[in-house]
Amino acid sequence: MIANLIFIVTSVLLNALAQILLKAGMKNFSNIDLKNNVIQTVMSIAINPYIICGFISYGISILLWLWVLSKVDVSYAYPFQALGYIVVTILAWLLFQENINLTRIIALIFITLGLIILALSARAN
């Protein structure tokens, strides 16, 4: 059961990492103009190292998630995707200085409590 939880959390964390990497890669493209130089813009995005690493992170995350789905009830595993909200919010605050107001903090606390209860529910079964 612990191994399954490790794979679930690893998949979710890689998915969250992918979001952060994609955001980092797109910071250079804040003014995307799809009317002019579309091919050049798409190519610039496609060769950005952060974007590439983000897609790799997504790919590994998906492979791990497929393994998880083959071993664990989806009703148990899927709610752990909410862990990604927590991780992404904290990393966005740390790396990109994004604002986290009190309402978001309270919401993250509720999500955390829900995930703890969910994780403990596996022991009850």
C-alpha positions in Angstrom: 0.0 0.0 0.0 2.9 2.4 0.8 4.4 1.7 -2.6 1.2 2.6 -4.3 1.0 5.9 -2.4 4.6 6.7 -3.3 3.8 6.2 -7.0 0.6 8.3 -6.7 2.5 11.1 -5.0 5.4 10.9 -7.4 3.1 11.1 -10.4 1.3 14.1 -9.0 4.5 15.9 -8.1 5.9 15.3 -11.6 2.7 16.7 -13.0 3.0 19.8 -10.7 6.7 20.2 -11.7 5.6 20.1 -15.4 3.2 23.1 -14.7 6.0 25.1 -13.1 8.4 24.3 -15.9 5.9 25.2 -18.6 5.2 28.5 -16.8 8.9 29.2 -16.5 9.3 28.5 -20.2 6.3 30.7 -21.2 7.5 33.7 -19.2 9.6 34.7 -22.3 6.4 34.6 -24.4 4.1 37.0 -22.5 3.1 38.8 -25.7 2.3 35.9 -28.0 1.1 37.3 -31.3 -0.6 34.6 -33.4 -1.2 36.9 -36.3 2.4 37.4 -37.2 5.3 34.9 -37.2 3.2 32.0 -35.9 5.6 29.4 -37.1 8.6 31.3 -35.5 6.7 31.6 -32.2 5.7 28.0 -32.2 9.3 26.9 -32.9 10.7 29.2 -30.2 8.3 27.6 -27.7 9.0 24.1 -28.9 12.8 24.4 -28.5 12.6 26.1 -25.1 14.4 23.9 -22.6 11.8 24.6 -19.8 9.0 23.6 -22.2 10.9 20.4 -23.2 11.5 19.4 -19.6 7.9 20.2 -18.8 6.7 17.8 -21.5 9.1 15.1 -20.3 7.9 15.6 -16.8 4.3 15.2 -18.0 5.2 12.1 -20.0 6.8 10.4 -17.0 3.9 11.5 -14.8 1.4 9.9 -17.2 3.4 6.6 -17.4 3.4 6.4 -13.6 -0.2 7.3 -13.4 -1.1 4.5 -15.8 0.8 2.1 -13.5 -1.1 3.5 -10.5 -4.5 3.0 -12.3 -3.6 -0.6 -12.9 -3.0 -1.2 -9.2 -5.2 1.2 -7.2 -8.9 2.1 -7.2 -9.4 5.3 -9.2 -11.7 6.5 -6.4 -8.7 6.4 -4.1 -6.0 7.6 -6.4 -7.7 10.4 -8.3 -8.4 12.7 -5.4 -4.6 12.9 -4.8 -4.4 15.0 -7.9 -5.5 17.8 -5.5 -2.0 17.6 -4.0 -0.8 19.2 -7.3 -2.9 22.4 -6.4 -1.0 22.7 -3.2 2.5 22.1 -4.7 1.9 24.4 -7.7 0.5 27.2 -5.5 3.5 27.1 -3.2 6.1 26.8 -6.0 4.4 29.7 -7.9 4.6 31.8 -4.8 8.3 30.9 -4.2 9.6 31.0 -7.8 7.3 33.5 -9.5 6.3 35.7 -6.5 2.7 35.0 -7.3 0.2 36.3 -4.7 -1.4 33.9 -2.3 -4.1 35.6 -0.3 -5.8 34.3 2.9 -8.7 32.7 0.9 -6.2 30.6 -1.0 -4.4 29.6 2.1 -7.6 28.5 3.8 -8.6 26.5 0.7 -5.1 24.8 0.6 -5.6 23.9 4.3 -8.9 22.2 3.5 -7.4 20.4 0.6 -4.5 19.2 2.8 -6.9 18.0 5.5 -9.0 16.1 2.9 -5.9 14.4 1.5 -4.8 13.4 5.0 -8.2 11.9 5.6 -8.1 10.1 2.2 -4.7 8.7 2.9 -5.8 7.4 6.3 -8.9 5.8 4.7 -6.7 3.3 3.0 -5.6 1.9 6.4 -9.2 1.5 7.4 -9.9 -0.8 4.4 
